[in-house]
């Protein structure tokens, strides 16, 4: 109970201080649609190529308590909280309460911890994947099978209805079942039935999967084997910081140096081989994810493999509890508590919440003038969302998929905004039509995923830099219309 109170206190504090970013605003737009049917239609139209369960959960929250920086992220909070509780239960059963608490705390310190206050499907996915692993381990151990078998099917299906890459959690489960079969020569038909039921439940997602695959060819981030280390670094986060390294040295000393050894008699709980195999396969999910992406979609970002964290933060505390020095799990728990308190103190010391426009005075000033303002990249959507009503109608995004593909190698953002235009009030205009209609405008360029400045140079437009702030540069643009009429 105390841990849960601290968890939600920390998550809500951080959520209240964090402005919504580009992807989260898509969640808000979709979840604000009037019915579940329209949410499904929006996903089919390509507004979000990921499965719609998180959007539906958020829609339900909006119907009860409305939208806000905390309520919009409530499904993610509940998902990560479920993950911590399930991990605690798994680790405690196989070691002790101290190691179980370490598992829950390590999750909050990991790169997956911030997913608790991000309004996307990752937090829900992780909670459901952890629950699926827990249910499978209980079924394999023969504990309350009639409860855990249907719950396994529901958790697996719901996880994949939240994110396609959640399907990777099936790999460790199947691996564990294969090990069980090799050792017992008996096939657990009930587990296969649960997996089959989950597979049937996700069949309606095929059109969305097909749509996502069709868009992968021009996705902004291409997959390569070199991204495997980055996926593990993204999982680690604070666990590779200076505090963690210092505690790691102390832990190694206590384990290795004879002067620190403390080995009271204790009987280690035996962990079944099939569980060991499943845990190891879960830890290697980034490898499987990248290999599958190379063969199927070609599109990948490290957080897609965040399911690996479910395995990592089960295995590490259990290993610590089985070291020769029994003080190791206690030290791991104390280390986790210290880093968590340090991180939370940093959050409490942050400046009060500010709207993104508050620290962009150049952009804010431009919105008070009569000329339209073009914002590039993913920043456009955040600026549009937080702009005051009198300035929102003058914030514009220019689109030209062919020019984007030629100049920066991807048109995924262009296609996303063209669909978003049909489902919200964003102002997305054709590049050429806008240039012909405006003799002067401002360009607020962020560089990343931005092709417009280069295209304006090709079209010999007048470009005058006004100033720079927060990673963006403001330009005054005067198109040269004569250039359009020359061969």
WOQUIPE-V372007 format. One record per backbone hydrogen bond with DSSP energy under -0.5 kcal/mol. CO is the residue of the C=O (numbers start at 1). NH is the residue of the N-H. E is the energy in kcal/mol with one decimal. If there is no record, write none. Layout:
BEGIN
co->CO nh->NH e->E
co->CO nh->NH e->E
END
This chain:
BEGIN
co->1 nh->5 e->-2.3
co->2 nh->6 e->-2.3
co->3 nh->7 e->-2.8
co->4 nh->8 e->-2.6
co->5 nh->9 e->-2.2
co->6 nh->10 e->-2.7
co->7 nh->11 e->-2.8
co->8 nh->12 e->-2.5
co->9 nh->13 e->-2.1
co->10 nh->14 e->-2.3
co->11 nh->15 e->-2.4
co->12 nh->16 e->-2.2
co->13 nh->17 e->-0.9
co->14 nh->18 e->-0.8
co->15 nh->18 e->-0.6
co->17 nh->19 e->-0.6
co->21 nh->25 e->-2.0
co->22 nh->26 e->-1.2
co->23 nh->27 e->-1.4
co->24 nh->28 e->-2.1
co->25 nh->29 e->-2.6
co->26 nh->30 e->-2.5
co->27 nh->31 e->-3.0
co->28 nh->32 e->-1.5
co->30 nh->33 e->-1.7
co->35 nh->39 e->-1.7
co->36 nh->40 e->-2.3
co->37 nh->41 e->-2.3
co->38 nh->42 e->-2.4
co->39 nh->43 e->-2.0
co->40 nh->44 e->-2.3
co->41 nh->45 e->-1.8
co->42 nh->47 e->-2.4
co->43 nh->46 e->-1.3
co->52 nh->56 e->-2.3
co->53 nh->57 e->-2.6
co->54 nh->58 e->-2.6
co->55 nh->59 e->-2.3
co->56 nh->60 e->-2.0
co->57 nh->61 e->-2.0
co->58 nh->62 e->-2.6
co->59 nh->63 e->-1.8
co->60 nh->64 e->-0.9
co->61 nh->64 e->-0.9
co->61 nh->65 e->-3.0
co->61 nh->66 e->-0.8
co->62 nh->66 e->-1.1
co->68 nh->72 e->-2.2
co->70 nh->73 e->-0.7
co->71 nh->74 e->-1.2
co->73 nh->77 e->-2.3
co->74 nh->78 e->-2.6
co->75 nh->79 e->-2.2
co->76 nh->80 e->-2.5
co->77 nh->81 e->-2.6
co->78 nh->82 e->-2.3
co->79 nh->83 e->-1.9
co->80 nh->84 e->-2.3
co->81 nh->85 e->-2.4
co->82 nh->86 e->-2.7
co->83 nh->87 e->-2.6
co->84 nh->88 e->-2.2
co->85 nh->89 e->-2.1
co->86 nh->90 e->-2.6
co->87 nh->91 e->-2.7
co->88 nh->92 e->-2.6
co->89 nh->93 e->-1.8
co->90 nh->94 e->-1.1
co->91 nh->95 e->-1.1
co->92 nh->95 e->-0.6
co->96 nh->100 e->-2.0
co->97 nh->101 e->-2.5
co->98 nh->102 e->-2.1
co->99 nh->103 e->-2.1
co->100 nh->104 e->-1.8
co->101 nh->105 e->-2.4
co->102 nh->106 e->-2.9
co->103 nh->107 e->-1.6
co->104 nh->108 e->-1.2
co->105 nh->109 e->-1.3
co->106 nh->110 e->-1.0
co->107 nh->110 e->-0.7
co->109 nh->238 e->-1.2
co->110 nh->113 e->-1.0
co->110 nh->114 e->-0.5
co->112 nh->115 e->-1.3
co->113 nh->116 e->-2.1
co->114 nh->117 e->-1.7
co->115 nh->118 e->-1.1
co->118 nh->120 e->-2.5
co->120 nh->123 e->-0.5
co->121 nh->125 e->-2.6
co->122 nh->126 e->-2.5
co->123 nh->127 e->-1.9
co->124 nh->128 e->-2.3
co->125 nh->129 e->-2.6
co->126 nh->130 e->-2.3
co->127 nh->131 e->-2.0
co->128 nh->132 e->-2.3
co->129 nh->133 e->-2.3
co->130 nh->134 e->-2.3
co->131 nh->135 e->-2.6
co->132 nh->136 e->-2.4
co->133 nh->137 e->-2.4
co->134 nh->138 e->-2.2
co->135 nh->139 e->-2.6
co->136 nh->140 e->-2.9
co->137 nh->141 e->-1.3
co->138 nh->143 e->-2.5
co->139 nh->142 e->-1.4
co->142 nh->144 e->-0.6
co->144 nh->147 e->-1.0
co->144 nh->148 e->-2.3
co->145 nh->149 e->-2.6
co->147 nh->151 e->-1.4
co->148 nh->152 e->-2.2
co->149 nh->153 e->-1.8
co->150 nh->154 e->-2.5
co->151 nh->155 e->-2.7
co->152 nh->156 e->-2.4
co->153 nh->157 e->-2.4
co->154 nh->158 e->-2.7
co->155 nh->159 e->-2.3
co->156 nh->160 e->-2.1
co->157 nh->161 e->-2.0
co->159 nh->162 e->-1.0
co->159 nh->163 e->-1.9
co->161 nh->53 e->-2.3
co->163 nh->166 e->-1.6
co->164 nh->167 e->-1.9
co->165 nh->168 e->-1.6
co->166 nh->169 e->-2.1
co->167 nh->170 e->-1.8
co->168 nh->171 e->-1.2
co->168 nh->172 e->-0.6
co->169 nh->173 e->-1.1
co->170 nh->174 e->-2.9
co->171 nh->175 e->-2.4
co->172 nh->176 e->-2.6
co->173 nh->177 e->-2.2
co->174 nh->178 e->-2.4
co->175 nh->179 e->-2.2
co->176 nh->180 e->-2.3
co->177 nh->181 e->-2.4
co->178 nh->182 e->-2.6
co->179 nh->183 e->-2.0
co->180 nh->184 e->-2.5
co->181 nh->185 e->-2.9
co->186 nh->188 e->-0.5
co->187 nh->189 e->-1.5
co->188 nh->192 e->-1.7
co->189 nh->193 e->-2.4
co->190 nh->194 e->-1.9
co->191 nh->195 e->-2.4
co->192 nh->196 e->-2.4
co->193 nh->197 e->-2.6
co->194 nh->198 e->-2.1
co->195 nh->199 e->-2.1
co->196 nh->200 e->-2.4
co->197 nh->201 e->-2.1
co->198 nh->202 e->-1.0
co->200 nh->203 e->-1.3
co->202 nh->205 e->-1.9
co->203 nh->206 e->-2.1
co->204 nh->207 e->-0.5
co->205 nh->209 e->-2.5
co->206 nh->210 e->-2.7
co->207 nh->211 e->-2.1
co->208 nh->212 e->-2.7
co->209 nh->213 e->-2.3
co->210 nh->214 e->-1.9
co->211 nh->215 e->-1.1
co->212 nh->216 e->-0.7
co->213 nh->216 e->-0.7
co->215 nh->218 e->-0.9
co->216 nh->219 e->-1.6
co->218 nh->411 e->-0.7
co->218 nh->412 e->-0.9
co->220 nh->222 e->-0.5
co->221 nh->300 e->-1.3
co->224 nh->227 e->-1.9
co->225 nh->228 e->-1.8
co->227 nh->231 e->-2.0
co->228 nh->232 e->-1.5
co->229 nh->233 e->-2.4
co->230 nh->234 e->-2.4
co->231 nh->235 e->-1.1
co->232 nh->236 e->-1.6
co->233 nh->237 e->-2.0
co->235 nh->111 e->-3.7
co->235 nh->112 e->-0.7
co->236 nh->239 e->-2.1
co->237 nh->240 e->-1.9
co->238 nh->241 e->-1.6
co->241 nh->245 e->-2.2
co->242 nh->246 e->-2.2
co->243 nh->247 e->-2.2
co->244 nh->248 e->-2.3
co->245 nh->249 e->-2.0
co->246 nh->250 e->-1.9
co->247 nh->251 e->-2.8
co->248 nh->252 e->-2.4
co->249 nh->253 e->-2.2
co->250 nh->254 e->-2.3
co->251 nh->255 e->-1.7
co->252 nh->256 e->-2.7
co->253 nh->257 e->-2.4
co->257 nh->260 e->-1.4
co->257 nh->261 e->-0.5
co->258 nh->261 e->-1.1
co->262 nh->326 e->-1.9
co->266 nh->268 e->-0.6
co->270 nh->272 e->-0.5
co->272 nh->275 e->-0.5
co->272 nh->276 e->-1.7
co->273 nh->277 e->-2.5
co->274 nh->278 e->-2.0
co->275 nh->279 e->-2.6
co->276 nh->280 e->-2.3
co->277 nh->281 e->-2.1
co->278 nh->282 e->-2.0
co->279 nh->283 e->-1.9
co->280 nh->284 e->-1.1
co->282 nh->285 e->-1.6
co->284 nh->287 e->-0.9
co->284 nh->288 e->-1.8
co->285 nh->289 e->-3.3
co->286 nh->290 e->-2.1
co->287 nh->291 e->-2.3
co->288 nh->292 e->-2.7
co->289 nh->293 e->-2.4
co->290 nh->294 e->-2.2
co->291 nh->295 e->-1.5
co->292 nh->296 e->-2.4
co->293 nh->298 e->-3.2
co->298 nh->223 e->-1.4
co->301 nh->304 e->-2.3
co->302 nh->305 e->-1.9
co->303 nh->306 e->-1.8
co->305 nh->308 e->-2.0
co->306 nh->309 e->-1.8
co->307 nh->310 e->-1.6
co->307 nh->311 e->-0.7
co->308 nh->311 e->-0.7
co->308 nh->312 e->-2.3
co->309 nh->313 e->-2.3
co->311 nh->314 e->-1.3
co->311 nh->315 e->-2.6
co->312 nh->316 e->-2.4
co->314 nh->318 e->-1.3
co->315 nh->319 e->-2.8
co->316 nh->320 e->-2.4
co->317 nh->321 e->-2.0
co->318 nh->322 e->-0.7
co->319 nh->322 e->-1.1
co->320 nh->323 e->-1.1
co->324 nh->326 e->-0.7
co->325 nh->328 e->-1.6
co->326 nh->330 e->-0.6
co->327 nh->331 e->-2.6
co->328 nh->332 e->-2.5
co->329 nh->333 e->-2.2
co->330 nh->334 e->-2.6
co->331 nh->335 e->-2.9
co->332 nh->336 e->-2.3
co->333 nh->337 e->-2.4
co->334 nh->338 e->-2.6
co->335 nh->339 e->-2.5
co->336 nh->340 e->-2.4
co->337 nh->341 e->-2.7
co->338 nh->342 e->-2.4
co->339 nh->343 e->-2.6
co->340 nh->344 e->-2.6
co->341 nh->345 e->-2.5
co->342 nh->346 e->-1.6
co->343 nh->347 e->-1.6
co->344 nh->348 e->-2.5
co->345 nh->349 e->-1.5
co->347 nh->350 e->-1.5
co->355 nh->358 e->-2.1
co->355 nh->359 e->-0.5
co->356 nh->359 e->-0.7
co->357 nh->360 e->-1.6
co->360 nh->364 e->-2.5
co->361 nh->365 e->-2.4
co->362 nh->366 e->-2.0
co->363 nh->367 e->-1.7
co->365 nh->368 e->-1.4
co->366 nh->369 e->-1.3
co->372 nh->442 e->-2.6
co->373 nh->375 e->-0.5
co->373 nh->396 e->-2.8
co->374 nh->444 e->-3.8
co->376 nh->379 e->-0.5
co->376 nh->380 e->-0.5
co->377 nh->380 e->-1.2
co->378 nh->381 e->-0.5
co->378 nh->382 e->-0.9
co->379 nh->383 e->-2.5
co->380 nh->384 e->-2.8
co->381 nh->385 e->-2.2
co->382 nh->386 e->-2.1
co->383 nh->387 e->-1.3
co->388 nh->391 e->-1.7
co->388 nh->392 e->-2.2
co->389 nh->393 e->-0.9
co->391 nh->394 e->-1.4
co->392 nh->395 e->-1.2
co->394 nh->373 e->-2.5
co->394 nh->396 e->-0.5
co->396 nh->375 e->-2.2
co->397 nh->429 e->-2.6
co->399 nh->431 e->-2.0
co->400 nh->404 e->-2.5
co->401 nh->405 e->-2.6
co->402 nh->406 e->-1.9
co->403 nh->407 e->-2.6
co->404 nh->408 e->-2.7
co->404 nh->409 e->-0.7
co->404 nh->410 e->-0.8
co->405 nh->409 e->-0.7
co->411 nh->415 e->-2.4
co->412 nh->416 e->-2.3
co->413 nh->417 e->-2.3
co->414 nh->418 e->-2.1
co->415 nh->419 e->-1.7
co->416 nh->420 e->-2.5
co->417 nh->421 e->-2.0
co->418 nh->422 e->-0.5
co->419 nh->422 e->-1.3
co->419 nh->423 e->-0.5
co->420 nh->423 e->-1.4
co->420 nh->424 e->-1.0
co->426 nh->428 e->-0.8
co->427 nh->397 e->-2.3
co->427 nh->429 e->-0.5
co->429 nh->399 e->-2.6
co->430 nh->434 e->-2.4
co->431 nh->435 e->-2.4
co->432 nh->436 e->-2.2
co->433 nh->437 e->-1.2
co->434 nh->438 e->-1.0
co->435 nh->438 e->-0.6
co->441 nh->477 e->-3.3
co->442 nh->374 e->-3.1
co->443 nh->445 e->-0.8
co->443 nh->475 e->-2.7
co->444 nh->376 e->-2.0
co->445 nh->473 e->-2.5
co->446 nh->448 e->-1.6
co->447 nh->450 e->-1.7
co->451 nh->455 e->-2.0
co->452 nh->456 e->-2.6
co->453 nh->457 e->-1.9
co->454 nh->458 e->-2.0
co->455 nh->459 e->-1.9
co->456 nh->461 e->-2.5
co->457 nh->460 e->-1.5
co->462 nh->478 e->-2.3
co->464 nh->476 e->-3.0
co->467 nh->474 e->-3.1
co->469 nh->472 e->-2.4
co->472 nh->469 e->-2.6
co->473 nh->445 e->-2.7
co->474 nh->466 e->-3.2
co->474 nh->467 e->-1.2
co->475 nh->443 e->-2.6
co->475 nh->477 e->-0.5
co->476 nh->464 e->-2.2
co->477 nh->441 e->-2.0
co->478 nh->462 e->-3.1
co->479 nh->481 e->-0.9
co->480 nh->483 e->-1.2
co->480 nh->484 e->-0.5
co->481 nh->484 e->-0.9
co->481 nh->485 e->-0.6
co->482 nh->485 e->-0.9
co->482 nh->486 e->-0.5
co->483 nh->486 e->-0.6
END
